Amino acid sequence: VTLAVAQTTAPARPPPEIDRDVLARCKAHDADAFRTFVMRYQRPVFALLSRMLGHGPHVDDLAQETFLRAFRAFPGFDLDVAARPSTWLLTIATRLALDHKRRAVLATVPLEAAAREPARGTPETERRRAEVRAAIEGAAAALPDDQRAVFVLAQFHGLSIGEIAEIVAAPETTVRTRLFRAREKLQDSLGSIREAP
Amino acid sequence: MIDDRELEQAWPAQAPDAQFAERVLEATRSPERGRRRTAMIAGIAAAVLAAAAVLLVLARRDTTSEGDVRAAARTEVALGSRGVAVLEAGAHIAWHGDDVVQERGDVFYRVEPGDAFHVHTREADTSVLGTCFRITVNDQETAMKRRDLGAGVVGALVATGVWIGVYEGQVKVAHGGQTTTLAAGETVVADRQGLHAPQSAARTGDSGAATSAALQQRLNALEHEKAQLEKQLAAGGAAKSPYDLTSDDWAKLAEQGGFRYQLPCYQPGGFRPSAQQLEKLGLSDADGDAIQAAYLHANKEFGTTMQGICASFAPDLGISDCISKMFTSLYSQSHENAYAAYKEVAEIRAGKRPEPPPDQLTPQLRMLLYFSQGMKGFESELAQTFGADEAHRIAYADDLCFMANTSR
């Protein structure tokens, strides 16, 4: 089994960033603009936190804390030199998640229960999907926090090695090593899955 | 081989509920007030489903819109600032501005010219600059669409995979390392075998390209459709809309604590049906004026009525937010509370209990009672031009623009 995520390229679906004029209004604490900001970035923040920490009400709490910190920091956000808003926000979310992980043992919802999609497709594809899900669940749970963060940011949020290095405050070489190890572990865990017909 | 999409499905992300942004805003004003109450999670999630169609009103006005819609019936949705999607029943899409993920079902897209607009499916990514196209994510065999025939695009029977057909302009389809560009009248299927022409498909727009086998395929499809129409006629006419409810239908809903409603969709200036939609309804272009006027009238009536109801519930909120909050409040104690409210409304509509005067009703019940007759004003307006029977037929035809939802 080959794990596609072993490639170094990021997924080709970075959503467009929010308009500059909305950001300018957010800096001035304009409520409508900030609502637009939250609506635009809430999904990636939830995605990051839930994949870092597992599903559960703590994800909502930390997502809310992420946006509150962004709100408070907005007056100092430099539109010309600052990072992309998504990267800035994911930086806040990642650090909150890592900090939270250090302080608490979370009651999380297993991936199997969290997957909301009803079964579809042939019994064979469903079997394979269930196998992949179980393997990912086990492998993801076993990843150290720093490796998991790097993998999630690279794989699901399309961030570059440089951006991830800034987010996790580590040298790029360290990030590359963590990413390599995370992919290696996931690939090993998925190695027992039979090929789909 | 496990691809990115499979990995994403296997490692799903938790999604925010519909009230998340409002809670954050509330927290910016008073950090403690905005905090999530865990007990509300399930109720809010259920309310999201109930309010999804109504929230489309908000999405239509928002040029940086995002949303997630599972269509219970044919549903039209504005995507970002320049796209419109028509979802057939069962289809599911989620979007961020010009970036759409189509999870399943049959969706027709019209995109105004501009920057790249993307539709991602489990098998292929489609990029366009401005065009009309349809994507069908097949779980089972899909029959050829009548609209496909009219546009000169012949869809084939596709067992599984993603079918993409283009009506105008060009689209670029990518699947793994493969890409192809489709012009009007062309189709492609993306599945485990890669990108390829649909089995037995034909491009009828190319003179000489239509083989006898392809023409036979078309003929078979037309005969199949003819047989279906004859069957409908024999059964007493067109199939009744699931939202055209009789007293008996309401009585059945009351037994299960269910609720169902349909409302005319909102568009600035009133929705105007296309020439194709009018033709399908057997109406003329001039009839489009009357239908547009009826939409405009219904939209205004909806605004006035809901403003009145919201004034007693959340006078500071806009209508969309107010509606969403009312649905949320129905579920805030337990799902049973919401089902009890649905049951009460259904029993009133079934004639099993009298409708109390408005001043004896909660705002939520007033809203549900209004929604339960959400097509009434639209139909009355249409009746002034078309007469009662024809107005009823138009109001519940599945070719126009409505917001519909079923709870439970």
Interface residues (C-beta under 8 A of the other chain):
Chain A: V1 T2 L3 A4 V5 P11 A12 R13 P15 P16 I18 D19 V22 H29 A31 F34 R35 T36 V38 M39 R40 Q42 R43 F46 A47 L49 S50 R51 H55 G56 P57 V59 D60 D61 A63 Q64 F67 L68 F71 L111 A114 A115 R116 E117 R120 G121 T122 R129 V132 R133 A135 I136 E137 A140 Q155 F156 L190 I193 E195 A196
Chain B: M1 I2 D3 D4 E6 L7 E8 Q9 A10 W11 P12 A13 Q14 A15 P16 D17 F20 A21 E22 R23 V24 L25 A27 T28 P31 G34 R35 R36 T38 I41 D62 T64 E66 H96 G97 D98 D99 E103 R104 H118 H120 D125 D139 T160 R192
